[in-house]
Amino acid sequence: MEGQNGKTLVMGVIGADVHAVGNQILSFAFREAGFNVINLGVMVSQEEYIEAAIESAADAIVVSSLYGHGELDCQGMRDKCDEAGLKGILLYVGGNIVVGKQDFTEVEKRFHAMGFDRVFGPGTAPEVTIAALKKDLLGEE
Amino acid sequence: MNAALLTDFGSTCTKVTAVDLSAHRILGTAYDFTTVQTDVAHGLDRALQKLKEKTGEIDYQVHLACSSAAGGLRMLSCGLVPSLTAKAAHLAALGAGAKVLKTYAYQLTEEDGEEITRLSPDIFLLTGGTDGGNTEAIVHNARVLASLPGKFPIVIAGNRAAASKCREIIETSDHPALVTENVMPSFNVLNILPAQQLIRDIFLERIIKAKGLTKAAGIMDDIVMPTPSAVMTALQLLSDGVDGKMGLGELMAVDLGGATTDIYSIASGAPGSAATLLSGLPEPYAKRTVEGDIGMRYSARGVVEAAGIQEVARVAGLSADEVERQLLRIDEDKSLLPDCPEMEKLDFALASLAIRTGLLRHAGTVHQVYTPVGPVFQQKGKDLTRVQRLLLTGGALIHSPRMHDMLKAALTIAAPEALIPWHAAPVADAEYILSAMGLLSQKYPEVAFDIMYQTFGKDVH
C-alpha cells in the first residue's frame, strides 16, 4: 500500500466531469514515481477529496478538470480544507480548467487567488507535475 | 435419533427448535417468556416442556444457543470522517449483531465522554484513519476513552500505525484493549470481518457471563452468538448454498419487531447498468441495518413520523382521525393485539410502512447528473432493485393473512431514486427458524441449508 517515497496524494476529476482516461494515466504515473496514490476517479466532489485526505493524512490534493467548468467547481476548496483541519495541505489543479482559450497567466493568477499552490495548463506532461510534487513535498530540485 | 436443540434467548421470548440431524427436518418448535431478571433457565425449562409435549422425549446430541436478551449486545463506535471510517465502524458493529446506540466521528469531546459513561456500552469499537493515514484522532479518542470509568472492553480497529499506541493508552485504565485489523485499511476499502469476529469472541467470553445468561450453561454447550448474527449467518448460507448445492442467490430479510426493525441484504448491490457510476463507500455484501424508531408498538409513532399520517391513513384505508384514535390506544397499551377491523387495518399500514421505511434507509439511491457529455447516473449505496426474494420474520408479519398485499404496498412508491426491490416476493419465516438455522449452520451447514431450502426455496414467481 505504502509508496516508496512516503508521500500520499489524493487525486480525481472534479465536478460532473467524466473524463476517465487522463485520470488513469496520471494515477499510474504518480504511483510509478513512488507516491502513495488515492485515486477517487471521476465526478468527485470537493468534500470527497477532503474526506479522503483527512482519513489518509494526505500530503497533497491533485485536482483534474477537462470539461471547462473547473473554475466553478474549484471555488472555495481551500477554505473547506482549512475548515476541515487540512491547513496548509498542498493543492494542485490542472487540465482544461477554464472555458475557451484564455491567457494562461491570467488563469493561473485566478486559481492562485483561490488558494491553489500550482496550476497546470492543458497538455501538461505527467513528468512536469511529478517534478513539482517532488520539489514541494520532498525538497528535490 | 441424532438430534440438535437450538435455543434463541430473545428479549421477550425464549424460542426452542428441535432438529433431526439424520432426516434434515424440524421436529418441533416452542417458546415461552424470557426470564433473564430471575433465572433465564426458568423460561427455558417451560419452553422445553412445551417442546417435549410436541416431540416426545429426545436425547439431544447438540445444544446451541444465541441471545439478544438483557438488551442484546449494546455497542458504541467511533471513527474519523462520518462517511468513511465512522460509517465502516457502524457497519461492522451492526454486522456483528450489535445494537449500536451511537456512532461518533472526529475527536471525542468531554461531553461525549460523559455520554459514553452514561450509556455504558458492552463493547466500544474504536476506529479512525486508513493504514498509514491519520493517527491524531484515534490516539486522542483512545485517551478520552481511557479516562472514562467502567470496564467495558475497547476494540481497536483503526490505523495500523496507531494501534499499539492506542492499546498502551487504554491499558493504563480498567478497560481491556483488544487490537484487530483496520475496518478501512485503505481509502474506501471495507474490511469489517476481523472486527466482527473479535466482537463476537468478546460477546462469548465476557458479555454472556456479565448478563447472567450462563446460568443456563448446564444445558447449553455454548451460547455461540448474538441473535442478529445468527440470522445473518442463516441468510448467507441460504443465499450461498453448501458444497454441491446451489443457494437461492441474492435475497433480503426484514425482521419487524415492536420497537425496532432489522433489515438484511445478502446481495452485491452493484449498479444495474454500465451508465451508472458508483460513488461513496462500497457497502458489504452481507449488510444489516437497524431502525430504532420503526416498529409495531413502542415505535408505532416513529413509523407515522417517517411516512406521514396521510400516507398511513391511505394505506390503512382509514381516516386520519381514526388512525390517531387507534394510535392513542397503542400508546396506552404496548401489548395490544388487533381486536377490531380498524386496528387490523392500522396494523397492516404500520407493518407495510415500517418495511418501506426500513428498506428505503437500507438501500442506496440513484440520481441523474447532467454532464457536458450527456446524462449519467450516480449511485450511492446498494442497488437492490433486482432482489427477487424477501424473507419476512417477526410476529406482525408472519401471522398476517395479507402478507403479499403488505409487501406490495410497501414497495409501491413514487420514488424512482430509491433502489429498493421492484417486485420481490414475500417468504414468511412462519416457524421462526432463521436464528436456529444460523446456529445449526455452525456445526451442520448442510442440515441447516436443506431445512431452509425446503422452507424458503419455493419458486417465487
HADDOCK unambig.tbl for C-alpha pairs under 7 A between the chains (distance, minus, plus):
assign (segid A and resid 16 and name CA) (segid B and resid 371 and name CA) 5.48 0.50 0.50
assign (segid A and resid 17 and name CA) (segid B and resid 371 and name CA) 6.57 0.50 0.50
assign (segid A and resid 38 and name CA) (segid B and resid 187 and name CA) 6.80 0.50 0.50
assign (segid A and resid 51 and name CA) (segid B and resid 81 and name CA) 6.38 0.50 0.50
assign (segid A and resid 52 and name CA) (segid B and resid 187 and name CA) 6.64 0.50 0.50
assign (segid A and resid 54 and name CA) (segid B and resid 134 and name CA) 6.62 0.50 0.50
assign (segid A and resid 55 and name CA) (segid B and resid 80 and name CA) 6.72 0.50 0.50
assign (segid A and resid 55 and name CA) (segid B and resid 81 and name CA) 6.79 0.50 0.50
assign (segid A and resid 55 and name CA) (segid B and resid 129 and name CA) 4.49 0.50 0.50
assign (segid A and resid 55 and name CA) (segid B and resid 130 and name CA) 5.70 0.50 0.50
assign (segid A and resid 55 and name CA) (segid B and resid 133 and name CA) 5.83 0.50 0.50
assign (segid A and resid 55 and name CA) (segid B and resid 134 and name CA) 5.49 0.50 0.50
assign (segid A and resid 56 and name CA) (segid B and resid 129 and name CA) 5.99 0.50 0.50
assign (segid A and resid 56 and name CA) (segid B and resid 130 and name CA) 5.27 0.50 0.50
assign (segid A and resid 56 and name CA) (segid B and resid 132 and name CA) 6.79 0.50 0.50
assign (segid A and resid 56 and name CA) (segid B and resid 133 and name CA) 3.67 0.50 0.50
assign (segid A and resid 56 and name CA) (segid B and resid 134 and name CA) 5.57 0.50 0.50
assign (segid A and resid 57 and name CA) (segid B and resid 133 and name CA) 4.48 0.50 0.50
assign (segid A and resid 57 and name CA) (segid B and resid 134 and name CA) 4.62 0.50 0.50
